[in-house]
Amino acid sequence: MQIMVCLASVYGAWTIRDRKWYFEVDKTRGGRMFYLQDDCKHEELVEMVVNDYMLQVNGELLELSYPLPAAMMEKLPTDSPPMYVTNDRQVGSLVELCKEHVVRLCVSTRVGMGRNYDEP
């Protein structure tokens, strides 16, 4: 039996202040809601994000990430960075986490050289 999880997302950029990471939301882009199945693949998640946010990622790096839930962060250093979703295994970990916690997917794009890990 397939289980679906609900995943809210926002668009913006990560910043660090006072040794803590914060996601600065771009209020003009609004939020999106995704329902992911247990067997969701990275390519499928990237396609959903690109389509729903109407992104043109030519020459830009697409980054999908999320902050760990507060209960988990209590046991980690305050400067622990966000978790990046870069492959099928990472999507599976995100889906499992969503079964127990409310998680917000953070979507970013940036101009840069190098490998775009979130490109299908």
PDB file as gemmi writes it, atoms N, CA and C in Angstrom:
CRYST1    1.000    1.000    1.000  90.00  90.00  90.00 P 1                      
ATOM      1  N   MET A   1       0.835  -1.176   0.000  1.00  0.00           N  
ATOM      2  CA  MET A   1       0.000   0.000   0.000  1.00  0.00           C  
ATOM      3  C   MET A   1       0.884   1.245   0.000  1.00  0.00           C  
ATOM      4  N   GLN A   2       0.631   2.122  -0.948  1.00  0.00           N  
ATOM      5  CA  GLN A   2       1.381   3.373  -1.045  1.00  0.00           C  
ATOM      6  C   GLN A   2       0.881   4.362   0.008  1.00  0.00           C  
ATOM      7  N   ILE A   3       1.807   4.999   0.663  1.00  0.00           N  
ATOM      8  CA  ILE A   3       1.478   6.056   1.610  1.00  0.00           C  
ATOM      9  C   ILE A   3       1.955   7.365   1.008  1.00  0.00           C  
ATOM     10  N   MET A   4       1.099   8.372   1.075  1.00  0.00           N  
ATOM     11  CA  MET A   4       1.480   9.687   0.568  1.00  0.00           C  
ATOM     12  C   MET A   4       1.706  10.617   1.750  1.00  0.00           C  
ATOM     13  N   VAL A   5       2.689  11.489   1.596  1.00  0.00           N  
ATOM     14  CA  VAL A   5       2.951  12.499   2.621  1.00  0.00           C  
ATOM     15  C   VAL A   5       2.762  13.876   2.007  1.00  0.00           C  
ATOM     16  N   CYS A   6       2.387  14.803   2.850  1.00  0.00           N  
ATOM     17  CA  CYS A   6       2.158  16.181   2.434  1.00  0.00           C  
ATOM     18  C   CYS A   6       3.421  16.984   2.716  1.00  0.00           C  
ATOM     19  N   LEU A   7       3.868  17.755   1.732  1.00  0.00           N  
ATOM     20  CA  LEU A   7       5.093  18.534   1.863  1.00  0.00           C  
ATOM     21  C   LEU A   7       4.841  19.951   1.350  1.00  0.00           C  
ATOM     22  N   ALA A   8       4.829  20.913   2.264  1.00  0.00           N  
ATOM     23  CA  ALA A   8       4.691  22.319   1.875  1.00  0.00           C  
ATOM     24  C   ALA A   8       6.056  22.829   1.439  1.00  0.00           C  
ATOM     25  N   SER A   9       6.061  23.758   0.493  1.00  0.00           N  
ATOM     26  CA  SER A   9       7.339  24.302   0.034  1.00  0.00           C  
ATOM     27  C   SER A   9       7.259  25.818  -0.091  1.00  0.00           C  
ATOM     28  N   VAL A  10       8.428  26.436   0.006  1.00  0.00           N  
ATOM     29  CA  VAL A  10       8.576  27.876  -0.181  1.00  0.00           C  
ATOM     30  C   VAL A  10       9.836  28.109  -0.998  1.00  0.00           C  
ATOM     31  N   TYR A  11       9.894  29.265  -1.639  1.00  0.00           N  
ATOM     32  CA  TYR A  11      11.043  29.641  -2.455  1.00  0.00           C  
ATOM     33  C   TYR A  11      11.785  30.767  -1.743  1.00  0.00           C  
ATOM     34  N   GLY A  12      13.112  30.720  -1.789  1.00  0.00           N  
ATOM     35  CA  GLY A  12      13.908  31.772  -1.161  1.00  0.00           C  
ATOM     36  C   GLY A  12      15.379  31.408  -1.139  1.00  0.00           C  
ATOM     37  N   ALA A  13      16.067  31.825  -0.071  1.00  0.00           N  
ATOM     38  CA  ALA A  13      17.507  31.577   0.034  1.00  0.00           C  
ATOM     39  C   ALA A  13      17.903  31.406   1.501  1.00  0.00           C  
ATOM     40  N   TRP A  14      18.881  30.551   1.722  1.00  0.00           N  
ATOM     41  CA  TRP A  14      19.413  30.323   3.066  1.00  0.00           C  
ATOM     42  C   TRP A  14      20.398  31.421   3.442  1.00  0.00           C  
ATOM     43  N   THR A  15      20.336  31.838   4.706  1.00  0.00           N  
ATOM     44  CA  THR A  15      21.322  32.760   5.269  1.00  0.00           C  
ATOM     45  C   THR A  15      21.704  32.238   6.651  1.00  0.00           C  
ATOM     46  N   ILE A  16      22.857  32.652   7.124  1.00  0.00           N  
ATOM     47  CA  ILE A  16      23.277  32.275   8.470  1.00  0.00           C  
ATOM     48  C   ILE A  16      23.508  33.553   9.269  1.00  0.00           C  
ATOM     49  N   ARG A  17      22.890  33.598  10.449  1.00  0.00           N  
ATOM     50  CA  ARG A  17      23.045  34.728  11.369  1.00  0.00           C  
ATOM     51  C   ARG A  17      23.225  34.175  12.774  1.00  0.00           C  
ATOM     52  N   ASP A  18      24.168  34.722  13.478  1.00  0.00           N  
ATOM     53  CA  ASP A  18      24.403  34.298  14.862  1.00  0.00           C  
ATOM     54  C   ASP A  18      24.523  32.779  14.981  1.00  0.00           C  
ATOM     55  N   ARG A  19      25.241  32.199  14.029  1.00  0.00           N  
ATOM     56  CA  ARG A  19      25.516  30.757  14.009  1.00  0.00           C  
ATOM     57  C   ARG A  19      24.268  29.888  13.853  1.00  0.00           C  
ATOM     58  N   LYS A  20      23.185  30.443  13.311  1.00  0.00           N  
ATOM     59  CA  LYS A  20      21.976  29.674  13.027  1.00  0.00           C  
ATOM     60  C   LYS A  20      21.567  29.921  11.585  1.00  0.00           C  
ATOM     61  N   TRP A  21      21.073  28.873  10.948  1.00  0.00           N  
ATOM     62  CA  TRP A  21      20.611  28.974   9.571  1.00  0.00           C  
ATOM     63  C   TRP A  21      19.150  29.393   9.539  1.00  0.00           C  
ATOM     64  N   TYR A  22      18.835  30.304   8.611  1.00  0.00           N  
ATOM     65  CA  TYR A  22      17.471  30.786   8.400  1.00  0.00           C  
ATOM     66  C   TYR A  22      17.179  30.762   6.902  1.00  0.00           C  
ATOM     67  N   PHE A  23      15.939  30.409   6.573  1.00  0.00           N  
ATOM     68  CA  PHE A  23      15.527  30.451   5.177  1.00  0.00           C  
ATOM     69  C   PHE A  23      14.704  31.709   4.971  1.00  0.00           C  
ATOM     70  N   GLU A  24      15.223  32.620   4.167  1.00  0.00           N  
ATOM     71  CA  GLU A  24      14.543  33.883   3.865  1.00  0.00           C  
ATOM     72  C   GLU A  24      13.584  33.634   2.703  1.00  0.00           C  
ATOM     73  N   VAL A  25      12.294  33.661   2.996  1.00  0.00           N  
ATOM     74  CA  VAL A  25      11.266  33.337   2.009  1.00  0.00           C  
ATOM     75  C   VAL A  25      11.037  34.509   1.064  1.00  0.00           C  
ATOM     76  N   ASP A  26      10.985  34.199  -0.226  1.00  0.00           N  
ATOM     77  CA  ASP A  26      10.620  35.176  -1.252  1.00  0.00           C  
ATOM     78  C   ASP A  26       9.091  35.229  -1.283  1.00  0.00           C  
ATOM     79  N   LYS A  27       8.534  36.236  -0.660  1.00  0.00           N  
ATOM     80  CA  LYS A  27       7.074  36.325  -0.506  1.00  0.00           C  
ATOM     81  C   LYS A  27       6.337  36.504  -1.830  1.00  0.00           C  
ATOM     82  N   THR A  28       7.035  36.937  -2.865  1.00  0.00           N  
ATOM     83  CA  THR A  28       6.377  37.148  -4.156  1.00  0.00           C  
ATOM     84  C   THR A  28       6.083  35.836  -4.875  1.00  0.00           C  
ATOM     85  N   ARG A  29       6.770  34.778  -4.511  1.00  0.00           N  
ATOM     86  CA  ARG A  29       6.581  33.487  -5.202  1.00  0.00           C  
ATOM     87  C   ARG A  29       5.531  32.604  -4.555  1.00  0.00           C  
ATOM     88  N   GLY A  30       5.144  32.902  -3.333  1.00  0.00           N  
ATOM     89  CA  GLY A  30       4.143  32.091  -2.651  1.00  0.00           C  
ATOM     90  C   GLY A  30       4.654  30.701  -2.312  1.00  0.00           C  
ATOM     91  N   GLY A  31       3.773  29.900  -1.771  1.00  0.00           N  
ATOM     92  CA  GLY A  31       4.120  28.533  -1.398  1.00  0.00           C  
ATOM     93  C   GLY A  31       3.453  27.536  -2.325  1.00  0.00           C  
ATOM     94  N   ARG A  32       3.886  26.306  -2.238  1.00  0.00           N  
ATOM     95  CA  ARG A  32       3.299  25.217  -3.018  1.00  0.00           C  
ATOM     96  C   ARG A  32       3.120  24.015  -2.089  1.00  0.00           C  
ATOM     97  N   MET A  33       2.194  23.138  -2.452  1.00  0.00           N  
ATOM     98  CA  MET A  33       1.958  21.923  -1.684  1.00  0.00           C  
ATOM     99  C   MET A  33       2.189  20.733  -2.600  1.00  0.00           C  
ATOM    100  N   PHE A  34       2.983  19.791  -2.121  1.00  0.00           N  
ATOM    101  CA  PHE A  34       3.262  18.576  -2.877  1.00  0.00           C  
ATOM    102  C   PHE A  34       2.836  17.367  -2.053  1.00  0.00           C  
ATOM    103  N   TYR A  35       2.299  16.370  -2.730  1.00  0.00           N  
ATOM    104  CA  TYR A  35       2.017  15.086  -2.102  1.00  0.00           C  
ATOM    105  C   TYR A  35       2.972  14.082  -2.725  1.00  0.00           C  
ATOM    106  N   LEU A  36       3.797  13.478  -1.890  1.00  0.00           N  
ATOM    107  CA  LEU A  36       4.812  12.542  -2.367  1.00  0.00           C  
ATOM    108  C   LEU A  36       4.471  11.127  -1.933  1.00  0.00           C  
ATOM    109  N   GLN A  37       4.642  10.186  -2.852  1.00  0.00           N  
ATOM    110  CA  GLN A  37       4.472   8.778  -2.524  1.00  0.00           C  
ATOM    111  C   GLN A  37       5.774   8.232  -1.966  1.00  0.00           C  
ATOM    112  N   ASP A  38       5.663   7.097  -1.286  1.00  0.00           N  
ATOM    113  CA  ASP A  38       6.838   6.420  -0.718  1.00  0.00           C  
ATOM    114  C   ASP A  38       7.959   6.241  -1.730  1.00  0.00           C  
ATOM    115  N   ASP A  39       7.589   5.935  -2.955  1.00  0.00           N  
ATOM    116  CA  ASP A  39       8.596   5.601  -3.964  1.00  0.00           C  
ATOM    117  C   ASP A  39       8.926   6.779  -4.887  1.00  0.00           C  
ATOM    118  N   CYS A  40       8.652   7.994  -4.449  1.00  0.00           N  
ATOM    119  CA  CYS A  40       8.939   9.179  -5.260  1.00  0.00           C  
ATOM    120  C   CYS A  40      10.431   9.246  -5.580  1.00  0.00           C  
ATOM    121  N   LYS A  41      10.751   9.561  -6.797  1.00  0.00           N  
ATOM    122  CA  LYS A  41      12.145   9.673  -7.252  1.00  0.00           C  
ATOM    123  C   LYS A  41      12.561  11.141  -7.280  1.00  0.00           C  
ATOM    124  N   HIS A  42      13.848  11.358  -7.197  1.00  0.00           N  
ATOM    125  CA  HIS A  42      14.399  12.711  -7.212  1.00  0.00           C  
ATOM    126  C   HIS A  42      13.970  13.456  -8.474  1.00  0.00           C  
ATOM    127  N   GLU A  43      14.053  12.790  -9.595  1.00  0.00           N  
ATOM    128  CA  GLU A  43      13.677  13.412 -10.869  1.00  0.00           C  
ATOM    129  C   GLU A  43      12.221  13.877 -10.844  1.00  0.00           C  
ATOM    130  N   GLU A  44      11.336  13.080 -10.229  1.00  0.00           N  
ATOM    131  CA  GLU A  44       9.921  13.451 -10.136  1.00  0.00           C  
ATOM    132  C   GLU A  44       9.731  14.689  -9.258  1.00  0.00           C  
ATOM    133  N   LEU A  45      10.428  14.729  -8.127  1.00  0.00           N  
ATOM    134  CA  LEU A  45      10.314  15.879  -7.233  1.00  0.00           C  
ATOM    135  C   LEU A  45      10.833  17.143  -7.911  1.00  0.00           C  
ATOM    136  N   VAL A  46      11.968  17.039  -8.578  1.00  0.00           N  
ATOM    137  CA  VAL A  46      12.525  18.191  -9.289  1.00  0.00           C  
ATOM    138  C   VAL A  46      11.540  18.675 -10.354  1.00  0.00           C  
ATOM    139  N   GLU A  47      10.956  17.758 -11.103  1.00  0.00           N  
ATOM    140  CA  GLU A  47      10.000  18.131 -12.148  1.00  0.00           C  
ATOM    141  C   GLU A  47       8.783  18.842 -11.556  1.00  0.00           C  
ATOM    142  N   MET A  48       8.274  18.336 -10.419  1.00  0.00           N  
ATOM    143  CA  MET A  48       7.134  18.987  -9.765  1.00  0.00           C  
ATOM    144  C   MET A  48       7.488  20.416  -9.358  1.00  0.00           C  
ATOM    145  N   VAL A  49       8.654  20.581  -8.757  1.00  0.00           N  
ATOM    146  CA  VAL A  49       9.084  21.904  -8.291  1.00  0.00           C  
ATOM    147  C   VAL A  49       9.257  22.861  -9.467  1.00  0.00           C  
ATOM    148  N   VAL A  50       9.953  22.417 -10.499  1.00  0.00           N  
ATOM    149  CA  VAL A  50      10.192  23.268 -11.670  1.00  0.00           C  
ATOM    150  C   VAL A  50       8.864  23.675 -12.313  1.00  0.00           C  
ATOM    151  N   ASN A  51       7.954  22.723 -12.474  1.00  0.00           N  
ATOM    152  CA  ASN A  51       6.662  23.025 -13.099  1.00  0.00           C  
ATOM    153  C   ASN A  51       5.802  23.941 -12.238  1.00  0.00           C  
ATOM    154  N   ASP A  52       5.672  23.624 -10.954  1.00  0.00           N  
ATOM    155  CA  ASP A  52       4.768  24.383 -10.096  1.00  0.00           C  
ATOM    156  C   ASP A  52       5.270  25.793  -9.801  1.00  0.00           C  
ATOM    157  N   TYR A  53       6.573  25.973  -9.732  1.00  0.00           N  
ATOM    158  CA  TYR A  53       7.128  27.312  -9.535  1.00  0.00           C  
ATOM    159  C   TYR A  53       7.427  28.010 -10.864  1.00  0.00           C  
ATOM    160  N   MET A  54       7.158  27.320 -11.967  1.00  0.00           N  
ATOM    161  CA  MET A  54       7.405  27.858 -13.310  1.00  0.00           C  
ATOM    162  C   MET A  54       8.833  28.393 -13.428  1.00  0.00           C  
ATOM    163  N   LEU A  55       9.784  27.571 -13.034  1.00  0.00           N  
ATOM    164  CA  LEU A  55      11.191  27.970 -13.037  1.00  0.00           C  
ATOM    165  C   LEU A  55      11.831  27.717 -14.389  1.00  0.00           C  
ATOM    166  N   GLN A  56      12.676  28.614 -14.785  1.00  0.00           N  
ATOM    167  CA  GLN A  56      13.543  28.440 -15.943  1.00  0.00           C  
ATOM    168  C   GLN A  56      14.944  28.284 -15.364  1.00  0.00           C  
ATOM    169  N   VAL A  57      15.439  27.063 -15.272  1.00  0.00           N  
ATOM    170  CA  VAL A  57      16.705  26.829 -14.571  1.00  0.00           C  
ATOM    171  C   VAL A  57      17.909  26.790 -15.503  1.00  0.00           C  
ATOM    172  N   ASN A  58      17.768  27.305 -16.711  1.00  0.00           N  
ATOM    173  CA  ASN A  58      18.899  27.334 -17.642  1.00  0.00           C  
ATOM    174  C   ASN A  58      20.022  28.170 -17.049  1.00  0.00           C  
ATOM    175  N   GLY A  59      21.158  27.541 -16.822  1.00  0.00           N  
ATOM    176  CA  GLY A  59      22.315  28.241 -16.285  1.00  0.00           C  
ATOM    177  C   GLY A  59      22.265  28.482 -14.790  1.00  0.00           C  
ATOM    178  N   GLU A  60      21.193  28.049 -14.133  1.00  0.00           N  
ATOM    179  CA  GLU A  60      21.087  28.216 -12.686  1.00  0.00           C  
ATOM    180  C   GLU A  60      21.104  26.854 -12.012  1.00  0.00           C  
ATOM    181  N   LEU A  61      21.528  26.842 -10.772  1.00  0.00           N  
ATOM    182  CA  LEU A  61      21.518  25.627  -9.977  1.00  0.00           C  
ATOM    183  C   LEU A  61      20.226  25.589  -9.172  1.00  0.00           C  
ATOM    184  N   LEU A  62      19.502  24.490  -9.246  1.00  0.00           N  
ATOM    185  CA  LEU A  62      18.294  24.302  -8.454  1.00  0.00           C  
ATOM    186  C   LEU A  62      18.685  23.563  -7.190  1.00  0.00           C  
ATOM    187  N   GLU A  63      18.310  24.112  -6.048  1.00  0.00           N  
ATOM    188  CA  GLU A  63      18.625  23.477  -4.772  1.00  0.00           C  
ATOM    189  C   GLU A  63      17.337  23.201  -4.013  1.00  0.00           C  
ATOM    190  N   LEU A  64      17.182  21.955  -3.582  1.00  0.00           N  
ATOM    191  CA  LEU A  64      16.057  21.546  -2.751  1.00  0.00           C  
ATOM    192  C   LEU A  64      16.631  21.171  -1.394  1.00  0.00           C  
ATOM    193  N   SER A  65      16.084  21.752  -0.350  1.00  0.00           N  
ATOM    194  CA  SER A  65      16.634  21.520   0.981  1.00  0.00           C  
ATOM    195  C   SER A  65      15.527  21.653   2.018  1.00  0.00           C  
ATOM    196  N   TYR A  66      15.864  21.342   3.267  1.00  0.00           N  
ATOM    197  CA  TYR A  66      14.910  21.504   4.357  1.00  0.00           C  
ATOM    198  C   TYR A  66      15.661  21.594   5.681  1.00  0.00           C  
ATOM    199  N   PRO A  67      15.078  22.317   6.634  1.00  0.00           N  
ATOM    200  CA  PRO A  67      15.672  22.332   7.968  1.00  0.00           C  
ATOM    201  C   PRO A  67      15.205  21.087   8.723  1.00  0.00           C  
ATOM    202  N   LEU A  68      16.041  20.580   9.578  1.00  0.00           N  
ATOM    203  CA  LEU A  68      15.622  19.456  10.413  1.00  0.00           C  
ATOM    204  C   LEU A  68      14.579  19.938  11.420  1.00  0.00           C  
ATOM    205  N   PRO A  69      13.660  19.062  11.824  1.00  0.00           N  
ATOM    206  CA  PRO A  69      12.665  19.445  12.833  1.00  0.00           C  
ATOM    207  C   PRO A  69      13.342  19.884  14.137  1.00  0.00           C  
ATOM    208  N   ALA A  70      12.660  20.759  14.876  1.00  0.00           N  
ATOM    209  CA  ALA A  70      13.209  21.312  16.119  1.00  0.00           C  
ATOM    210  C   ALA A  70      13.643  20.217  17.089  1.00  0.00           C  
ATOM    211  N   ALA A  71      12.869  19.140  17.188  1.00  0.00           N  
ATOM    212  CA  ALA A  71      13.218  18.055  18.113  1.00  0.00           C  
ATOM    213  C   ALA A  71      14.569  17.435  17.770  1.00  0.00           C  
ATOM    214  N   MET A  72      14.904  17.375  16.503  1.00  0.00           N  
ATOM    215  CA  MET A  72      16.198  16.830  16.085  1.00  0.00           C  
ATOM    216  C   MET A  72      17.304  17.861  16.271  1.00  0.00           C  
ATOM    217  N   MET A  73      16.988  19.129  16.017  1.00  0.00           N  
ATOM    218  CA  MET A  73      17.995  20.192  16.133  1.00  0.00           C  
ATOM    219  C   MET A  73      18.452  20.399  17.571  1.00  0.00           C  
ATOM    220  N   GLU A  74      17.611  20.041  18.532  1.00  0.00           N  
ATOM    221  CA  GLU A  74      17.985  20.179  19.944  1.00  0.00           C  
ATOM    222  C   GLU A  74      19.240  19.384  20.278  1.00  0.00           C  
ATOM    223  N   LYS A  75      19.488  18.331  19.528  1.00  0.00           N  
ATOM    224  CA  LYS A  75      20.621  17.441  19.802  1.00  0.00           C  
ATOM    225  C   LYS A  75      21.837  17.743  18.935  1.00  0.00           C  
ATOM    226  N   LEU A  76      21.733  18.764  18.088  1.00  0.00           N  
ATOM    227  CA  LEU A  76      22.810  19.101  17.155  1.00  0.00           C  
ATOM    228  C   LEU A  76      23.356  20.494  17.446  1.00  0.00           C  
ATOM    229  N   PRO A  77      24.572  20.781  16.980  1.00  0.00           N  
ATOM    230  CA  PRO A  77      25.097  22.140  17.127  1.00  0.00           C  
ATOM    231  C   PRO A  77      24.188  23.149  16.420  1.00  0.00           C  
ATOM    232  N   THR A  78      24.125  24.361  16.950  1.00  0.00           N  
ATOM    233  CA  THR A  78      23.214  25.371  16.397  1.00  0.00           C  
ATOM    234  C   THR A  78      23.564  25.775  14.974  1.00  0.00           C  
ATOM    235  N   ASP A  79      24.821  25.576  14.572  1.00  0.00           N  
ATOM    236  CA  ASP A  79      25.205  25.965  13.212  1.00  0.00           C  
ATOM    237  C   ASP A  79      25.092  24.818  12.209  1.00  0.00           C  
ATOM    238  N   SER A  80      24.355  23.761  12.573  1.00  0.00           N  
ATOM    239  CA  SER A  80      24.159  22.642  11.641  1.00  0.00           C  
ATOM    240  C   SER A  80      23.411  23.142  10.410  1.00  0.00           C  
ATOM    241  N   PRO A  81      23.941  22.858   9.225  1.00  0.00           N  
ATOM    242  CA  PRO A  81      23.334  23.384   7.997  1.00  0.00           C  
ATOM    243  C   PRO A  81      22.051  22.645   7.621  1.00  0.00           C  
ATOM    244  N   PRO A  82      21.302  23.203   6.669  1.00  0.00           N  
ATOM    245  CA  PRO A  82      20.110  22.517   6.176  1.00  0.00           C  
ATOM    246  C   PRO A  82      20.496  21.230   5.455  1.00  0.00           C  
ATOM    247  N   MET A  83      19.523  20.353   5.295  1.00  0.00           N  
ATOM    248  CA  MET A  83      19.720  19.092   4.585  1.00  0.00           C  
ATOM    249  C   MET A  83      19.350  19.304   3.119  1.00  0.00           C  
ATOM    250  N   TYR A  84      20.213  18.858   2.218  1.00  0.00           N  
ATOM    251  CA  TYR A  84      19.965  19.016   0.783  1.00  0.00           C  
ATOM    252  C   TYR A  84      19.474  17.707   0.190  1.00  0.00           C  
ATOM    253  N   VAL A  85      18.492  17.810  -0.691  1.00  0.00           N  
ATOM    254  CA  VAL A  85      17.888  16.655  -1.356  1.00  0.00           C  
ATOM    255  C   VAL A  85      18.514  16.568  -2.737  1.00  0.00           C  
ATOM    256  N   THR A  86      19.417  15.595  -2.924  1.00  0.00           N  
ATOM    257  CA  THR A  86      20.208  15.542  -4.154  1.00  0.00           C  
ATOM    258  C   THR A  86      20.077  14.237  -4.932  1.00  0.00           C  
ATOM    259  N   ASN A  87      19.323  13.267  -4.402  1.00  0.00           N  
ATOM    260  CA  ASN A  87      19.192  11.989  -5.099  1.00  0.00           C  
ATOM    261  C   ASN A  87      17.969  11.235  -4.566  1.00  0.00           C  
ATOM    262  N   ASP A  88      17.709  10.061  -5.133  1.00  0.00           N  
ATOM    263  CA  ASP A  88      16.538   9.267  -4.741  1.00  0.00           C  
ATOM    264  C   ASP A  88      16.568   8.881  -3.267  1.00  0.00           C  
ATOM    265  N   ARG A  89      17.727   8.542  -2.758  1.00  0.00           N  
ATOM    266  CA  ARG A  89      17.852   8.145  -1.352  1.00  0.00           C  
ATOM    267  C   ARG A  89      17.486   9.305  -0.435  1.00  0.00           C  
ATOM    268  N   GLN A  90      17.918  10.513  -0.816  1.00  0.00           N  
ATOM    269  CA  GLN A  90      17.595  11.699  -0.020  1.00  0.00           C  
ATOM    270  C   GLN A  90      16.091  11.993  -0.057  1.00  0.00           C  
ATOM    271  N   VAL A  91      15.456  11.767  -1.202  1.00  0.00           N  
ATOM    272  CA  VAL A  91      13.999  11.941  -1.292  1.00  0.00           C  
ATOM    273  C   VAL A  91      13.317  10.940  -0.370  1.00  0.00           C  
ATOM    274  N   GLY A  92      13.795   9.694  -0.368  1.00  0.00           N  
ATOM    275  CA  GLY A  92      13.242   8.675   0.523  1.00  0.00           C  
ATOM    276  C   GLY A  92      13.367   9.075   1.986  1.00  0.00           C  
ATOM    277  N   SER A  93      14.509   9.636   2.349  1.00  0.00           N  
ATOM    278  CA  SER A  93      14.712  10.102   3.732  1.00  0.00           C  
ATOM    279  C   SER A  93      13.743  11.232   4.068  1.00  0.00           C  
ATOM    280  N   LEU A  94      13.535  12.132   3.120  1.00  0.00           N  
ATOM    281  CA  LEU A  94      12.599  13.235   3.320  1.00  0.00           C  
ATOM    282  C   LEU A  94      11.176  12.712   3.503  1.00  0.00           C  
ATOM    283  N   VAL A  95      10.764  11.767   2.679  1.00  0.00           N  
ATOM    284  CA  VAL A  95       9.423  11.185   2.788  1.00  0.00           C  
ATOM    285  C   VAL A  95       9.246  10.534   4.156  1.00  0.00           C  
ATOM    286  N   GLU A  96      10.236   9.766   4.600  1.00  0.00           N  
ATOM    287  CA  GLU A  96      10.153   9.114   5.914  1.00  0.00           C  
ATOM    288  C   GLU A  96      10.060  10.148   7.030  1.00  0.00           C  
ATOM    289  N   LEU A  97      10.819  11.203   6.938  1.00  0.00           N  
ATOM    290  CA  LEU A  97      10.788  12.261   7.946  1.00  0.00           C  
ATOM    291  C   LEU A  97       9.413  12.926   7.985  1.00  0.00           C  
ATOM    292  N   CYS A  98       8.805  13.109   6.811  1.00  0.00           N  
ATOM    293  CA  CYS A  98       7.481  13.737   6.726  1.00  0.00           C  
ATOM    294  C   CYS A  98       6.385  12.885   7.365  1.00  0.00           C  
ATOM    295  N   LYS A  99       6.629  11.604   7.518  1.00  0.00           N  
ATOM    296  CA  LYS A  99       5.640  10.728   8.158  1.00  0.00           C  
ATOM    297  C   LYS A  99       5.529  11.010   9.652  1.00  0.00           C  
ATOM    298  N   GLU A 100       6.588  11.544  10.243  1.00  0.00           N  
ATOM    299  CA  GLU A 100       6.621  11.780  11.686  1.00  0.00           C  
ATOM    300  C   GLU A 100       6.637  13.258  12.069  1.00  0.00           C  
ATOM    301  N   HIS A 101       7.088  14.124  11.156  1.00  0.00           N  
ATOM    302  CA  HIS A 101       7.271  15.535  11.474  1.00  0.00           C  
ATOM    303  C   HIS A 101       6.720  16.408  10.351  1.00  0.00           C  
ATOM    304  N   VAL A 102       6.390  17.637  10.689  1.00  0.00           N  
ATOM    305  CA  VAL A 102       6.038  18.625   9.672  1.00  0.00           C  
ATOM    306  C   VAL A 102       7.351  19.186   9.141  1.00  0.00           C  
ATOM    307  N   VAL A 103       7.550  19.057   7.841  1.00  0.00           N  
ATOM    308  CA  VAL A 103       8.787  19.497   7.202  1.00  0.00           C  
ATOM    309  C   VAL A 103       8.426  20.455   6.074  1.00  0.00           C  
ATOM    310  N   ARG A 104       9.230  21.489   5.898  1.00  0.00           N  
ATOM    311  CA  ARG A 104       9.013  22.451   4.822  1.00  0.00           C  
ATOM    312  C   ARG A 104      10.167  22.351   3.835  1.00  0.00           C  
ATOM    313  N   LEU A 105       9.839  22.095   2.579  1.00  0.00           N  
ATOM    314  CA  LEU A 105      10.846  22.044   1.524  1.00  0.00           C  
ATOM    315  C   LEU A 105      11.217  23.471   1.138  1.00  0.00           C  
ATOM    316  N   CYS A 106      12.509  23.727   1.065  1.00  0.00           N  
ATOM    317  CA  CYS A 106      13.017  25.051   0.711  1.00  0.00           C  
ATOM    318  C   CYS A 106      13.620  24.972  -0.686  1.00  0.00           C  
ATOM    319  N   VAL A 107      13.105  25.774  -1.591  1.00  0.00           N  
ATOM    320  CA  VAL A 107      13.525  25.772  -2.988  1.00  0.00           C  
ATOM    321  C   VAL A 107      14.341  27.027  -3.259  1.00  0.00           C  
ATOM    322  N   SER A 108      15.508  26.843  -3.864  1.00  0.00           N  
ATOM    323  CA  SER A 108      16.382  27.969  -4.213  1.00  0.00           C  
ATOM    324  C   SER A 108      16.952  27.749  -5.601  1.00  0.00           C  
ATOM    325  N   THR A 109      17.273  28.836  -6.252  1.00  0.00           N  
ATOM    326  CA  THR A 109      18.077  28.771  -7.471  1.00  0.00           C  
ATOM    327  C   THR A 109      19.194  29.783  -7.309  1.00  0.00           C  
ATOM    328  N   ARG A 110      20.309  29.474  -7.915  1.00  0.00           N  
ATOM    329  CA  ARG A 110      21.425  30.418  -7.879  1.00  0.00           C  
ATOM    330  C   ARG A 110      22.278  30.204  -9.112  1.00  0.00           C  
ATOM    331  N   VAL A 111      22.885  31.274  -9.542  1.00  0.00           N  
ATOM    332  CA  VAL A 111      23.803  31.197 -10.669  1.00  0.00           C  
ATOM    333  C   VAL A 111      25.107  30.665 -10.120  1.00  0.00           C  
ATOM    334  N   GLY A 112      25.664  29.687 -10.803  1.00  0.00           N  
ATOM    335  CA  GLY A 112      26.917  29.143 -10.312  1.00  0.00           C  
ATOM    336  C   GLY A 112      27.506  28.163 -11.282  1.00  0.00           C  
ATOM    337  N   MET A 113      28.768  27.924 -11.066  1.00  0.00           N  
ATOM    338  CA  MET A 113      29.454  26.937 -11.884  1.00  0.00           C  
ATOM    339  C   MET A 113      29.489  25.641 -11.096  1.00  0.00           C  
ATOM    340  N   GLY A 114      29.607  24.575 -11.796  1.00  0.00           N  
ATOM    341  CA  GLY A 114      29.672  23.287 -11.125  1.00  0.00           C  
ATOM    342  C   GLY A 114      28.440  22.468 -11.415  1.00  0.00           C  
ATOM    343  N   ARG A 115      28.361  21.350 -10.760  1.00  0.00           N  
ATOM    344  CA  ARG A 115      27.291  20.398 -10.998  1.00  0.00           C  
ATOM    345  C   ARG A 115      26.000  20.869 -10.347  1.00  0.00           C  
ATOM    346  N   ASN A 116      24.907  20.764 -11.082  1.00  0.00           N  
ATOM    347  CA  ASN A 116      23.586  21.049 -10.548  1.00  0.00           C  
ATOM    348  C   ASN A 116      23.024  19.734 -10.027  1.00  0.00           C  
ATOM    349  N   TYR A 117      23.122  19.511  -8.734  1.00  0.00           N  
ATOM    350  CA  TYR A 117      22.734  18.233  -8.149  1.00  0.00           C  
ATOM    351  C   TYR A 117      21.242  17.982  -8.193  1.00  0.00           C  
ATOM    352  N   ASP A 118      20.445  19.014  -8.335  1.00  0.00           N  
ATOM    353  CA  ASP A 118      19.007  18.834  -8.350  1.00  0.00           C  
ATOM    354  C   ASP A 118      18.416  18.886  -9.749  1.00  0.00           C  
ATOM    355  N   GLU A 119      19.253  18.760 -10.750  1.00  0.00           N  
ATOM    356  CA  GLU A 119      18.763  18.753 -12.127  1.00  0.00           C  
ATOM    357  C   GLU A 119      18.495  17.311 -12.539  1.00  0.00           C  
ATOM    358  N   PRO A 120      17.323  17.048 -13.127  1.00  0.00           N  
ATOM    359  CA  PRO A 120      17.026  15.660 -13.530  1.00  0.00           C  
ATOM    360  C   PRO A 120      17.949  15.175 -14.631  1.00  0.00           C  
TER     361      PRO A 120                                                      
END                                                                             
